[in-house]
Amino acid sequence: MSVKKRKVNVGVNKHKNSNGSEESKSAGVEEIEVPIPQEFIQNRAQRREQVIQNVKNWKTSRRLVFTLGTIVGVLIACYMGADHVRNNNSDLFDSLSVLNMNSVRDLIDDWKEILPQSVASFLGDMQNGYSSGDNFQDLTESFAVGKQMRRELNMTAKHPVVMVPGVISTGIESWGVEGDSECESAPHFRKRLWGSFYMLRTMVLDKMCWLRHIMLDPITGLDPPYFRLRAAQGFEAADFFMAGYWIWNKILQNLGAIGYDPDTMTTAAYDWRLAYLDLERRDRFFTKLKQQIELIHELSGEKVCLVGHSMGSQIVFYFLKWAEAKGKYYGNGGEGWADKHVHSFVNVAGTMLGAPKAVPALISGEMKDTIQLNALAMYGLEKFFSRKERLEMLQTWGGIPSMLPKGGDLIWGTLNSSVEDSWNNNTESLGSFIKFEKLQENARFTKNFTVEDSIDTIMQLSPWWLQDRINDQYTFGYAKTEKELKDNEKHHSHWSNPLEVPLPNAPDMKVYCIYGIHNPTERAYVYKEQPTNSTLNLTIDYDSSNPVYFTEGDGTVPLITHSMCHKWAQGKSPYNPGGSDVTIVEIKHQPERFDMRGGAKSAEHVDILGSAELNEYILRIASGHGDTIQPRLLSNLSHWVEQIPFPM
């Protein structure tokens, strides 16, 4: 340690001698040398410099600027508030008095045209935030819509509500304990193998065992030997897909805020992997749903509100036909059952006429989401979960073909034309559903496909057991006469297709169609044929400049699939024999920039379930105020429907 000596004056202590007088050891002051560590000197110098620096920092700190700004602001306010200042500048104060957010919006509009795009976009978001603040302020918060409706309109529970989730929305649990020599089931007992983080963990750590559980028996379409999965039950079945990703939770919260509880609302969870009638054969799903509706109707004294989302809307439509049909595995409720027990059918973003993305899923195990991955991600996906594995899994799920497009050329167009072409800026028609830009030598497929051709191709490429299941369970055409429409009601294969069977004859039942628009949605695809004998020789052409064509929709379901709602809304007809009142509301997709789920004004296919507007409509319908909902048509769909040559 470095030491420096320093001289210090020290006073001499006095003491008494033996005589009692005081004397000192020495006169004056004695100098002694005291050693001082070098570190002490350096630290003291550093502290001195730090104090000086702090003073300098304080002089330029934000605190000083804020303090001085506050003082100056107060002085200016006092000065401007003086009588003589106001009297001498009356014109200035009059102009400031009319300054409000409307004038700020006008100023933003004036400047948006000349500002850079990024700045203009920010100002537009800020302007939209101000303009929507009154109607949708904090409505993404839990219970917000319900509390507001109860506070402002004194809204309370009335009609019991049954919610029917869409495809993949319901959690699937393992209830098997056997397994086989390659894959045990007992460790997964009552664990969610679909719709949880446990699903992801099992997929990553033991993919083959997960596939053995999740796939259905290809021959029967039911449980495979030694494995048994069932839909989760209760509100937990569909409120969240997995932790943090809500599905029906917002609607549950808002219904609860106006007085709903498990006695007056329920979730009709089902195993969406199964073909529709297999839900009844294996689980008695429709029988349980029918009995539950009858029971809550009897206990509450009010008809039931059925709310279906996506494929859930198809399930509701199918159920209404099943409930009145006569036969084995049918409801046998007789004509008039729906009118007696059902107050309303709320179709939220329903796939009533199918979704194009089901076609590439069943041809090649692909869809837009895989196409948009980069090359490295595609390579990783193919190594981990190949197209062959994805396709084999999807083919065993009998519920997937229910979403194939219905109506053929009538709805989806021919190779040369489609009613949607007016929205599409491409030179090629969207009616050309699958296009081949590059034809291989000795190619099996030598022309483009319409939707009808694409479904025929699925049947050609699929194994015999899938062909049989599709033929038994579903149809994809349209009835040409009223007699054919009525005759089709006798067989379950037509009940998922509203072009082949009518709405129930239920004059008192209300129908609400609510869906999102202005969100580009996949509509047609570019494919290529590879020189291989495999059934997977057809694949989307990733090298094409435009492998996917888009149309108007909600990001998943194209607008044209809602055509039947507009046909029903035309009044009493063969498609709507009871003249049920039909209300159509189109919600514009206006996602918030900084909200991952789009916020209160999102109309994306899944996120619409959290839309403040949709939640308000559901609460109005359930509480008996559905007649206050006004139709709103923002798209060209009503004009498209007029151009479609429906046979009736």
C-alpha positions as CSV (number, residue, x, y, z in Angstrom):
1,M,0.0,0.0,0.0
2,S,1.4,3.5,-0.9
3,V,1.6,5.8,2.1
4,K,2.2,9.5,2.3
5,K,3.2,11.2,5.6
6,R,1.6,14.4,6.8
7,K,2.6,16.8,9.7
8,V,-0.1,17.4,12.2
9,N,-0.1,19.9,15.2
10,V,-1.0,18.1,18.4
11,G,-2.0,20.0,21.7
12,V,-0.1,18.8,24.9
13,N,-2.2,17.3,27.6
14,K,-2.0,18.8,31.1
15,H,-2.1,16.8,34.4
16,K,-1.8,17.4,38.1
17,N,1.4,16.6,40.0
18,S,1.7,15.2,43.5
19,N,1.4,18.6,45.0
20,G,-1.9,19.3,43.3
21,S,-0.6,21.9,40.8
22,E,-1.0,21.5,37.1
23,E,2.0,21.2,34.8
24,S,2.5,20.3,31.2
25,K,4.9,17.8,29.7
26,S,6.1,20.4,27.2
27,A,5.2,23.9,26.2
28,G,3.3,24.8,23.0
29,V,2.3,22.4,20.3
30,E,4.1,19.3,19.1
31,E,4.4,18.4,15.4
32,I,4.1,14.7,14.5
33,E,4.0,12.9,11.2
34,V,0.8,10.8,10.5
35,P,0.9,8.2,7.6
36,I,-2.0,8.7,5.2
37,P,-2.9,5.9,2.7
38,Q,-2.7,6.9,-1.0
39,E,-6.1,5.4,-1.7
40,F,-7.7,7.8,0.8
41,I,-6.2,10.7,-1.1
42,Q,-7.4,9.3,-4.5
43,N,-10.9,8.6,-3.2
44,R,-11.2,12.1,-1.7
45,A,-10.2,13.6,-5.0
46,Q,-12.7,11.4,-6.9
47,R,-15.5,12.4,-4.5
48,R,-14.7,16.1,-5.0
49,E,-14.8,15.6,-8.8
50,Q,-18.1,13.7,-8.5
51,V,-19.7,16.5,-6.5
52,I,-18.6,19.0,-9.2
53,Q,-19.9,16.7,-11.9
54,N,-23.2,16.3,-10.1
55,V,-23.6,20.0,-10.0
56,K,-22.9,20.2,-13.7
57,N,-25.4,17.4,-14.5
58,W,-28.1,19.0,-12.4
59,K,-27.7,22.2,-14.3
60,T,-28.4,20.3,-17.6
61,S,-30.7,17.6,-16.2
62,R,-34.4,17.0,-17.2
63,R,-35.4,17.8,-13.7
64,L,-34.0,21.3,-14.0
65,V,-35.6,21.7,-17.5
66,F,-38.9,20.5,-16.1
67,T,-38.7,22.8,-13.1
68,L,-37.8,25.8,-15.2
69,G,-40.5,24.9,-17.7
70,T,-43.1,24.6,-15.0
71,I,-42.2,28.0,-13.6
72,V,-42.2,29.7,-17.0
73,G,-45.6,28.0,-17.8
74,V,-47.1,29.3,-14.6
75,L,-45.8,32.8,-15.2
76,I,-47.2,32.8,-18.8
77,A,-50.5,31.5,-17.5
78,C,-50.7,34.2,-14.9
79,Y,-49.8,36.8,-17.5
80,M,-52.3,35.5,-20.1
81,G,-55.0,35.4,-17.4
82,A,-54.6,39.0,-16.6
83,D,-57.6,41.1,-17.6
84,H,-55.7,43.6,-19.7
85,V,-54.1,40.8,-21.7
86,R,-57.4,39.1,-22.5
87,N,-59.0,42.4,-23.4
88,N,-56.3,43.3,-25.8
89,N,-56.2,39.8,-27.5
90,S,-59.8,38.9,-27.7
91,D,-59.6,37.5,-31.2
92,L,-56.8,35.1,-30.3
93,F,-58.7,33.8,-27.3
94,D,-61.9,33.3,-29.3
95,S,-60.1,31.2,-31.9
96,L,-58.5,29.0,-29.1
97,S,-61.8,28.5,-27.5
98,V,-63.2,26.5,-30.4
99,L,-60.1,24.3,-30.7
100,N,-61.1,20.6,-30.1
101,M,-60.3,17.1,-31.4
102,N,-62.4,17.7,-34.5
103,S,-60.2,20.5,-35.6
104,V,-57.1,18.4,-34.8
105,R,-58.5,15.6,-37.0
106,D,-59.0,18.2,-39.8
107,L,-55.4,19.3,-39.4
108,I,-54.2,15.7,-39.6
109,D,-56.2,15.1,-42.7
110,D,-54.7,18.2,-44.4
111,W,-51.2,17.1,-43.6
112,K,-51.5,13.3,-44.3
113,E,-51.2,13.8,-48.1
114,I,-47.8,15.5,-48.0
115,L,-46.2,13.7,-45.1
116,P,-44.0,10.6,-45.5
117,Q,-46.0,7.4,-45.6
118,S,-44.6,6.2,-42.2
119,V,-45.6,9.5,-40.5
120,A,-49.0,9.5,-42.3
121,S,-49.7,6.0,-41.1
122,F,-48.9,6.9,-37.5
123,L,-51.2,9.9,-37.7
124,G,-53.9,7.8,-39.2
125,D,-53.6,5.3,-36.3
126,M,-53.7,8.1,-33.8
127,Q,-56.7,9.6,-35.6
128,N,-58.6,6.3,-35.6
129,G,-57.7,5.9,-31.9
130,Y,-59.3,9.2,-31.1
131,S,-62.4,8.7,-33.2
132,S,-63.1,5.2,-31.8
133,G,-62.3,6.0,-28.2
134,D,-65.9,6.9,-27.3
135,N,-67.3,3.6,-28.6
136,F,-64.6,1.1,-27.9
137,Q,-62.6,2.6,-25.1
138,D,-61.0,-0.2,-23.0
139,L,-63.5,-2.7,-24.4
140,T,-60.7,-5.3,-24.7
141,E,-60.6,-5.5,-20.9
142,S,-62.3,-8.4,-19.1
143,F,-66.1,-8.0,-18.7
144,A,-65.9,-4.5,-20.3
145,V,-68.7,-4.9,-22.9
146,G,-71.0,-6.8,-20.5
147,K,-70.6,-4.2,-17.7
148,Q,-71.2,-1.3,-20.1
149,M,-74.3,-3.0,-21.5
150,R,-75.7,-3.7,-18.1
151,R,-74.9,-0.2,-16.8
152,E,-76.3,1.7,-19.8
153,L,-79.2,-0.5,-21.0
154,N,-79.9,-2.5,-17.8
155,M,-79.3,-5.6,-19.8
156,T,-79.8,-9.0,-18.0
157,A,-79.8,-12.7,-18.9
158,K,-82.9,-14.0,-20.7
159,H,-82.5,-16.7,-23.4
160,P,-80.2,-19.6,-22.4
161,V,-77.1,-19.7,-24.6
162,V,-75.4,-22.7,-26.2
163,M,-72.0,-22.1,-27.7
164,V,-70.7,-24.4,-30.4
165,P,-67.0,-24.0,-31.1
166,G,-65.3,-24.4,-34.5
167,V,-62.8,-26.9,-35.9
168,I,-59.7,-27.4,-33.7
169,S,-61.1,-25.1,-31.1
170,T,-62.2,-27.8,-28.6
171,G,-59.5,-29.4,-26.4
172,I,-59.1,-33.2,-26.9
173,E,-58.1,-35.4,-23.9
174,S,-56.7,-38.9,-23.7
175,W,-58.9,-41.4,-21.8
176,G,-57.1,-44.6,-22.7
177,V,-54.9,-46.6,-20.3
178,E,-53.8,-49.4,-22.6
179,G,-51.7,-48.3,-25.5
180,D,-49.6,-50.7,-27.4
181,S,-46.0,-52.0,-27.3
182,E,-44.7,-48.9,-29.0
183,C,-46.7,-46.2,-27.3
184,E,-48.3,-46.2,-23.8
185,S,-51.5,-44.3,-23.0
186,A,-51.5,-44.4,-19.2
187,P,-48.9,-41.5,-18.9
188,H,-51.2,-39.3,-21.0
189,F,-54.4,-40.1,-19.1
190,R,-56.7,-37.1,-18.9
191,K,-54.0,-34.9,-20.5
192,R,-54.9,-32.7,-23.4
193,L,-53.2,-34.0,-26.5
194,W,-54.9,-31.2,-28.5
195,G,-55.2,-27.6,-27.2
196,S,-52.5,-27.2,-24.6
197,F,-48.8,-26.8,-24.1
198,Y,-48.8,-30.5,-23.2
199,M,-49.7,-31.2,-26.8
200,L,-46.7,-29.2,-28.0
201,R,-44.4,-31.0,-25.5
202,T,-45.6,-34.4,-26.6
203,M,-45.3,-33.5,-30.3
204,V,-41.7,-32.5,-29.8
205,L,-40.6,-35.2,-27.5
206,D,-42.6,-38.2,-28.8
207,K,-44.1,-37.2,-32.2
208,M,-44.9,-40.8,-33.3
209,C,-46.8,-41.6,-30.0
210,W,-48.7,-38.3,-30.3
211,L,-49.7,-39.2,-33.9
212,R,-50.8,-42.7,-32.8
213,H,-53.2,-41.1,-30.3
214,I,-54.5,-38.2,-32.4
215,M,-55.2,-40.1,-35.6
216,L,-58.5,-42.0,-36.0
217,D,-58.9,-45.5,-37.3
218,P,-58.9,-45.1,-41.1
219,I,-61.5,-47.8,-41.7
220,T,-64.1,-47.1,-39.1
221,G,-63.4,-43.3,-38.7
222,L,-63.6,-43.9,-34.9
223,D,-61.1,-44.7,-32.1
224,P,-58.1,-46.8,-33.2
225,P,-57.4,-49.9,-31.2
226,Y,-55.9,-49.3,-27.7
227,F,-56.3,-45.5,-27.9
228,R,-59.2,-43.4,-26.8
229,L,-59.5,-39.6,-27.0
230,R,-62.5,-37.5,-26.1
231,A,-63.5,-33.8,-26.3
232,A,-62.9,-31.9,-23.1
233,Q,-66.1,-30.8,-21.4
234,G,-67.4,-27.6,-19.8
235,F,-66.4,-24.0,-20.4
236,E,-62.7,-25.0,-20.1
237,A,-63.1,-27.0,-23.3
238,A,-63.0,-23.9,-25.6
239,D,-62.3,-20.8,-23.5
240,F,-58.6,-20.9,-24.3
241,F,-56.7,-23.0,-26.9
242,M,-53.7,-22.9,-24.6
243,A,-52.7,-20.6,-21.8
244,G,-52.8,-17.0,-23.0
245,Y,-54.6,-17.7,-26.3
246,W,-58.3,-17.1,-25.7
247,I,-61.0,-18.3,-28.0
248,W,-64.5,-18.1,-26.3
249,N,-63.2,-16.5,-23.0
250,K,-64.2,-12.9,-23.9
251,I,-67.8,-14.0,-24.7
252,L,-68.0,-16.1,-21.6
253,Q,-66.9,-13.1,-19.5
254,N,-69.3,-10.7,-21.0
255,L,-72.3,-13.1,-20.7
256,G,-71.3,-13.5,-17.1
257,A,-71.3,-9.8,-16.6
258,I,-75.0,-9.5,-17.4
259,G,-76.0,-12.5,-15.2
260,Y,-75.3,-15.7,-17.1
261,D,-74.0,-18.7,-15.2
262,P,-73.7,-22.5,-15.8
263,D,-77.5,-22.9,-15.4
264,T,-78.2,-20.6,-18.3
265,M,-75.3,-21.1,-20.7
266,T,-73.1,-24.0,-21.8
267,T,-70.5,-25.0,-24.3
268,A,-71.4,-27.8,-26.7
269,A,-67.9,-29.2,-27.0
270,Y,-67.4,-32.0,-29.5
271,D,-64.7,-34.1,-31.1
272,W,-64.2,-32.1,-34.3
273,R,-62.1,-34.9,-35.8
274,L,-65.1,-37.1,-36.4
275,A,-67.5,-37.0,-39.3
276,Y,-70.8,-35.5,-38.3
277,L,-73.0,-38.6,-37.9
278,D,-70.1,-40.4,-36.2
279,L,-70.4,-37.8,-33.5
280,E,-73.8,-39.3,-32.8
281,R,-72.7,-42.9,-33.4
282,R,-69.8,-42.8,-31.0
283,D,-70.6,-40.0,-28.5
284,R,-74.4,-39.5,-28.8
285,F,-73.4,-35.8,-29.2
286,F,-76.5,-34.6,-30.9
287,T,-78.8,-36.6,-28.6
288,K,-77.2,-35.0,-25.6
289,L,-77.4,-31.5,-27.2
290,K,-81.1,-32.0,-28.0
291,Q,-81.9,-33.2,-24.5
292,Q,-79.9,-30.3,-22.9
293,I,-81.7,-27.7,-25.1
294,E,-85.1,-29.2,-24.1
295,L,-84.2,-29.2,-20.4
296,I,-82.9,-25.7,-20.1
297,H,-85.9,-24.5,-22.2
298,E,-88.2,-26.2,-19.7
299,L,-86.4,-24.9,-16.6
300,S,-85.9,-21.3,-17.8
301,G,-89.2,-20.9,-19.7
302,E,-87.2,-19.3,-22.6
303,K,-86.2,-20.6,-26.0
304,V,-82.5,-21.2,-26.5
305,C,-79.9,-19.1,-28.4
306,L,-77.5,-21.2,-30.5
307,V,-74.2,-19.5,-31.2
308,G,-71.9,-21.3,-33.7
309,H,-68.4,-20.2,-34.9
310,S,-66.7,-21.3,-38.0
311,M,-67.4,-25.1,-38.4
312,G,-69.6,-24.8,-35.3
313,S,-72.1,-22.9,-37.5
314,Q,-72.2,-25.9,-39.8
315,I,-72.7,-28.2,-36.8
316,V,-75.7,-26.1,-35.7
317,F,-77.3,-26.2,-39.1
318,Y,-76.7,-29.9,-39.3
319,F,-78.2,-30.4,-35.8
320,L,-81.4,-28.4,-36.7
321,K,-82.0,-30.9,-39.6
322,W,-81.0,-33.9,-37.5
323,A,-83.3,-33.0,-34.7
324,E,-86.4,-33.1,-36.9
325,A,-85.4,-36.1,-39.0
326,K,-86.8,-39.6,-38.5
327,G,-84.6,-42.7,-38.5
328,K,-81.9,-44.6,-36.7
329,Y,-79.3,-42.2,-35.2
330,Y,-81.6,-39.3,-36.0
331,G,-83.3,-36.9,-33.6
332,N,-86.9,-37.9,-34.3
333,G,-88.1,-34.6,-32.9
334,G,-90.6,-34.0,-35.8
335,E,-91.3,-30.9,-37.8
336,G,-91.6,-27.8,-35.6
337,W,-89.0,-28.9,-33.0
338,A,-86.7,-26.0,-33.9
339,D,-89.5,-23.4,-33.9
340,K,-90.6,-24.7,-30.5
341,H,-87.2,-24.7,-28.7
342,V,-84.8,-22.4,-30.6
343,H,-85.0,-18.6,-30.3
344,S,-82.1,-17.8,-32.6
345,F,-79.2,-19.2,-34.6
346,V,-76.2,-16.9,-34.5
347,N,-73.8,-17.7,-37.3
348,V,-70.4,-16.2,-36.5
349,A,-67.9,-16.4,-39.4
350,G,-69.5,-19.7,-40.4
351,T,-68.2,-21.9,-43.1
352,M,-71.7,-22.6,-44.4
353,L,-70.5,-23.1,-48.0
354,G,-67.0,-24.3,-47.1
355,A,-63.5,-22.9,-47.1
356,P,-61.0,-23.2,-50.0
357,K,-58.1,-24.0,-47.6
358,A,-59.6,-27.4,-47.0
359,V,-58.8,-28.4,-50.5
360,P,-55.0,-28.2,-50.5
361,A,-55.0,-29.7,-47.0
362,L,-56.6,-32.9,-48.4
363,I,-54.6,-32.9,-51.6
364,S,-51.1,-32.2,-50.4
365,G,-51.2,-31.5,-46.7
366,E,-50.5,-27.8,-47.3
367,M,-52.1,-24.4,-46.8
368,K,-51.3,-20.7,-46.9
369,D,-49.6,-20.8,-43.5
370,T,-47.0,-23.3,-44.7
371,I,-46.5,-21.5,-48.0
372,Q,-45.5,-18.3,-46.2
373,L,-42.7,-19.9,-44.3
374,N,-39.2,-19.2,-45.5
375,A,-37.0,-21.9,-47.0
376,L,-35.2,-22.8,-43.8
377,A,-38.4,-23.0,-41.8
378,M,-40.0,-25.1,-44.6
379,Y,-37.0,-27.5,-44.4
380,G,-37.3,-27.7,-40.6
381,L,-41.1,-28.3,-40.8
382,E,-40.7,-31.0,-43.5
383,K,-38.0,-32.8,-41.4
384,F,-40.1,-32.6,-38.2
385,F,-43.6,-33.0,-39.6
386,S,-43.6,-33.9,-43.2
387,R,-46.4,-33.4,-45.8
388,K,-46.9,-37.1,-45.9
389,E,-47.5,-37.3,-42.2
390,R,-49.7,-34.2,-42.2
391,L,-51.8,-35.6,-45.1
392,E,-52.2,-39.1,-43.5
393,M,-53.3,-37.5,-40.3
394,L,-55.9,-35.2,-41.9
395,Q,-57.3,-38.0,-44.1
396,T,-58.3,-39.9,-41.0
397,W,-60.2,-36.9,-39.6
398,G,-63.7,-37.3,-41.0
399,G,-64.7,-33.8,-40.0
400,I,-62.3,-32.0,-42.3
401,P,-64.1,-32.8,-45.6
402,S,-67.2,-31.1,-44.2
403,M,-65.5,-27.8,-44.9
404,L,-64.8,-28.5,-48.6
405,P,-66.4,-25.8,-50.8
406,K,-70.0,-26.4,-51.7
407,G,-72.0,-25.3,-54.7
408,G,-69.4,-26.1,-57.4
409,D,-69.4,-23.8,-60.4
410,L,-72.6,-22.1,-59.3
411,I,-71.0,-20.4,-56.3
412,W,-67.2,-20.6,-57.0
413,G,-67.1,-20.0,-60.7
414,T,-65.8,-21.6,-63.9
415,L,-62.3,-21.6,-65.3
416,N,-63.1,-18.3,-67.0
417,S,-65.2,-16.3,-64.6
418,S,-66.3,-15.8,-61.0
419,V,-68.5,-13.2,-59.4
420,E,-65.4,-12.4,-57.2
421,D,-63.4,-11.3,-60.2
422,S,-64.6,-7.7,-59.8
423,W,-62.8,-7.6,-56.5
424,N,-59.7,-9.4,-57.8
425,N,-57.3,-7.3,-59.8
426,N,-55.5,-10.3,-61.4
427,T,-56.0,-11.0,-65.1
428,E,-56.8,-14.7,-64.3
429,S,-60.2,-15.7,-62.9
430,L,-60.5,-16.9,-59.4
431,G,-62.8,-19.6,-60.8
432,S,-59.6,-21.3,-61.9
433,F,-59.2,-22.7,-58.5
434,I,-56.0,-24.8,-59.0
435,K,-53.7,-23.5,-61.7
436,F,-50.7,-25.3,-63.4
437,E,-48.1,-22.8,-64.7
438,K,-45.6,-25.5,-65.5
439,L,-46.7,-28.7,-67.2
440,Q,-44.4,-31.7,-66.9
441,E,-43.8,-34.1,-69.7
442,N,-46.3,-37.0,-69.6
443,A,-48.1,-35.1,-66.9
444,R,-51.3,-36.7,-65.5
445,F,-52.9,-33.3,-65.0
446,T,-52.9,-31.1,-68.1
447,K,-55.5,-28.4,-67.3
448,N,-56.5,-26.1,-64.6
449,F,-59.1,-27.1,-62.0
450,T,-62.4,-25.5,-60.9
451,V,-63.6,-26.2,-57.4
452,E,-65.6,-29.2,-58.7
453,D,-62.5,-30.6,-60.5
454,S,-60.5,-30.1,-57.3
455,I,-62.9,-32.1,-55.2
456,D,-63.0,-34.8,-57.9
457,T,-59.2,-34.9,-57.7
458,I,-59.3,-35.3,-53.9
459,M,-61.6,-38.3,-54.4
460,Q,-59.2,-39.8,-57.0
461,L,-56.1,-39.4,-54.9
462,S,-57.6,-40.4,-51.6
463,P,-57.6,-44.0,-50.2
464,W,-60.9,-46.0,-50.7
465,W,-61.9,-45.6,-47.0
466,L,-61.8,-41.8,-47.2
467,Q,-63.8,-41.9,-50.5
468,D,-66.5,-44.1,-48.8
469,R,-66.6,-41.8,-45.8
470,I,-67.0,-38.6,-47.9
471,N,-69.7,-40.2,-50.0
472,D,-71.7,-41.4,-47.0
473,Q,-71.4,-38.2,-44.9
474,Y,-71.3,-35.2,-47.3
475,T,-72.4,-33.7,-50.6
476,F,-71.0,-30.6,-52.3
477,G,-73.5,-29.8,-55.1
478,Y,-76.8,-28.0,-55.0
479,A,-80.5,-29.0,-55.4
480,K,-82.1,-27.9,-58.6
481,T,-85.8,-28.2,-57.7
482,E,-87.9,-27.7,-54.6
483,K,-88.8,-31.3,-54.5
484,E,-85.2,-32.3,-54.5
485,L,-84.6,-29.9,-51.7
486,K,-87.3,-31.5,-49.6
487,D,-86.3,-35.1,-50.4
488,N,-82.7,-34.4,-49.3
489,E,-83.9,-33.8,-45.8
490,K,-84.3,-37.5,-45.3
491,H,-80.6,-38.4,-45.5
492,H,-77.8,-37.1,-43.3
493,S,-75.3,-36.7,-46.2
494,H,-77.1,-33.5,-47.3
495,W,-77.5,-31.8,-43.9
496,S,-74.2,-30.0,-43.9
497,N,-75.0,-28.3,-47.2
498,P,-77.5,-25.5,-47.1
499,L,-77.7,-25.5,-50.9
500,E,-79.3,-29.0,-50.7
501,V,-81.6,-28.7,-47.7
502,P,-83.6,-25.7,-46.5
503,L,-83.6,-24.0,-43.1
504,P,-86.1,-25.5,-40.7
505,N,-89.7,-24.4,-41.1
506,A,-89.4,-22.1,-38.1
507,P,-91.2,-18.8,-38.6
508,D,-90.3,-17.6,-35.1
509,M,-86.6,-18.5,-35.2
510,K,-84.3,-15.6,-35.8
511,V,-81.1,-16.0,-37.8
512,Y,-78.1,-13.7,-37.4
513,C,-75.1,-13.9,-39.8
514,I,-72.1,-11.9,-38.4
515,Y,-68.8,-12.1,-40.2
516,G,-65.6,-10.1,-40.9
517,I,-64.6,-8.5,-44.1
518,H,-61.6,-6.5,-45.6
519,N,-59.0,-9.1,-44.6
520,P,-57.4,-10.9,-47.7
521,T,-58.2,-14.6,-47.7
522,E,-56.8,-17.5,-49.7
523,R,-59.0,-18.4,-52.6
524,A,-57.0,-20.2,-55.4
525,Y,-53.6,-21.9,-55.7
526,V,-50.8,-22.6,-58.2
527,Y,-49.8,-26.3,-58.2
528,K,-47.1,-28.3,-59.9
529,E,-46.9,-32.0,-60.7
530,Q,-43.6,-33.7,-59.8
531,P,-42.3,-36.7,-61.7
532,T,-42.9,-39.3,-59.0
533,N,-45.3,-42.2,-58.7
534,S,-46.3,-41.2,-55.2
535,T,-49.8,-39.8,-54.5
536,L,-48.0,-36.8,-53.1
537,N,-46.7,-35.8,-56.6
538,L,-49.0,-32.7,-56.5
539,T,-47.7,-29.8,-54.5
540,I,-48.1,-26.1,-54.3
541,D,-45.6,-24.4,-56.6
542,Y,-43.4,-22.4,-54.2
543,D,-41.3,-21.1,-57.0
544,S,-44.3,-19.3,-58.6
545,S,-44.4,-15.5,-58.3
546,N,-47.9,-15.8,-56.9
547,P,-48.5,-19.3,-55.4
548,V,-51.7,-18.2,-53.6
549,Y,-54.5,-15.9,-54.9
550,F,-56.5,-13.9,-52.4
551,T,-60.0,-12.6,-52.2
552,E,-62.2,-10.7,-49.9
553,G,-62.9,-12.4,-46.5
554,D,-61.9,-12.6,-42.9
555,G,-58.4,-14.1,-43.4
556,T,-59.6,-17.7,-43.3
557,V,-63.1,-17.9,-44.8
558,P,-63.8,-16.0,-48.1
559,L,-66.8,-13.7,-48.3
560,I,-68.5,-15.8,-51.0
561,T,-69.2,-18.6,-48.5
562,H,-71.7,-16.3,-46.7
563,S,-73.9,-16.3,-49.9
564,M,-76.5,-18.4,-48.3
565,C,-77.2,-15.9,-45.5
566,H,-78.1,-13.3,-48.2
567,K,-80.2,-15.9,-50.0
568,W,-82.1,-16.7,-46.7
569,A,-82.5,-12.9,-46.1
570,Q,-84.5,-12.5,-49.3
571,G,-87.6,-13.8,-47.4
572,K,-89.8,-16.8,-47.6
573,S,-88.5,-19.2,-50.3
574,P,-87.7,-22.9,-50.8
575,Y,-84.4,-22.2,-49.0
576,N,-86.2,-20.4,-46.1
577,P,-89.7,-22.1,-46.0
578,G,-90.7,-20.5,-42.7
579,G,-89.7,-17.0,-43.7
580,S,-87.3,-16.8,-40.7
581,D,-86.1,-13.3,-40.1
582,V,-82.4,-13.1,-41.1
583,T,-80.2,-10.2,-40.1
584,I,-76.7,-9.8,-41.7
585,V,-74.0,-7.7,-40.1
586,E,-70.6,-7.2,-41.8
587,I,-67.8,-6.1,-39.5
588,K,-64.8,-4.3,-41.0
589,H,-61.5,-5.7,-40.0
590,Q,-59.7,-2.8,-38.3
591,P,-56.9,-4.3,-36.1
592,E,-55.0,-2.2,-33.6
593,R,-51.4,-1.9,-34.6
594,F,-49.9,-2.8,-31.2
595,D,-52.3,-5.6,-30.2
596,M,-51.3,-9.1,-31.2
597,R,-54.9,-10.2,-31.4
598,G,-56.1,-7.1,-33.2
599,G,-57.9,-5.4,-30.3
600,A,-61.6,-4.6,-29.9
601,K,-62.1,-3.9,-33.6
602,S,-60.6,-7.0,-35.1
603,A,-62.7,-9.0,-37.5
604,E,-60.2,-11.8,-38.2
605,H,-61.7,-15.2,-38.3
606,V,-60.8,-16.3,-34.7
607,D,-60.1,-12.9,-33.1
608,I,-63.6,-11.7,-34.0
609,L,-64.7,-13.6,-30.9
610,G,-63.0,-10.9,-28.9
611,S,-64.5,-8.1,-31.0
612,A,-66.4,-5.6,-28.9
613,E,-69.0,-5.2,-31.6
614,L,-69.7,-9.0,-31.9
615,N,-69.8,-9.3,-28.1
616,E,-72.4,-6.5,-28.0
617,Y,-74.5,-8.2,-30.6
618,I,-74.5,-11.6,-28.8
619,L,-75.5,-9.9,-25.5
620,R,-78.3,-8.0,-27.3
621,I,-79.6,-11.3,-28.8
622,A,-79.3,-13.3,-25.7
623,S,-80.9,-10.6,-23.5
624,G,-83.9,-10.4,-25.8
625,H,-82.9,-7.1,-27.6
626,G,-81.9,-8.7,-30.9
627,D,-84.5,-6.6,-32.7
628,T,-82.3,-3.5,-32.0
629,I,-79.6,-4.9,-34.3
630,Q,-79.7,-3.2,-37.7
631,P,-78.4,-5.0,-40.8
632,R,-75.1,-3.6,-42.2
633,L,-73.8,-4.5,-45.6
634,L,-70.4,-3.0,-46.4
635,S,-69.2,-5.4,-49.1
636,N,-70.3,-6.3,-52.6
637,L,-71.6,-9.7,-51.6
638,S,-75.3,-8.7,-52.0
639,H,-74.5,-7.8,-55.6
640,W,-72.6,-11.0,-56.2
641,V,-75.6,-13.0,-54.9
642,E,-77.8,-11.3,-57.4
643,Q,-75.5,-12.4,-60.2
644,I,-75.4,-16.0,-59.1
645,P,-78.1,-18.0,-61.0
646,F,-79.7,-19.9,-58.1
647,P,-82.2,-22.5,-59.4
648,M,-84.8,-21.3,-56.9
